[in-house]
Amino acid sequence: MHDEVSETENIRNNLAIERIIVGGCDILLDVNQVFIRKGCVIQVLNSDRSKTASRVARIGSFRGLVDKEIMRQCYLFSNHMLLCTRTSGGKLSLVDV
């Protein structure tokens, strides 16, 4: 009985997250997908990866190589991690990585 309740709560939680994602997310419709944690992640972007890689090899440090940092919403599940940005309307938009 406890397992059935846990599974129902898990499905309900996944559907609640799926509803706030623009365009939905089919991954969350899988009943085996268990929600673990939600949090914020800072994604570090740089403009030219090959140039950065050679500088890192020479200098040995990432200091000064960051072009841009973006705050992302992160949802960790048993088999996947979703990175999202929050839109002005409060919905989530999936990030292509």
HELIX and SHEET records of a PDB file:
HELIX    1   1 HIS A    2  ARG A   19  1                                  18    
HELIX    2   2 ASP A   26  LEU A   29  5                                   4    
HELIX    3   3 ARG A   49  ILE A   59  1                                  11    
SHEET    1   A 4 PHE A  35  LEU A  45  0                                        
SHEET    2   A 4 LYS A  68  PHE A  77 -1                                        
SHEET    3   A 4 MET A  81  ARG A  86 -1                                        
SHEET    4   A 4 LEU A  92  LEU A  94 -1                                        
END                                                                             
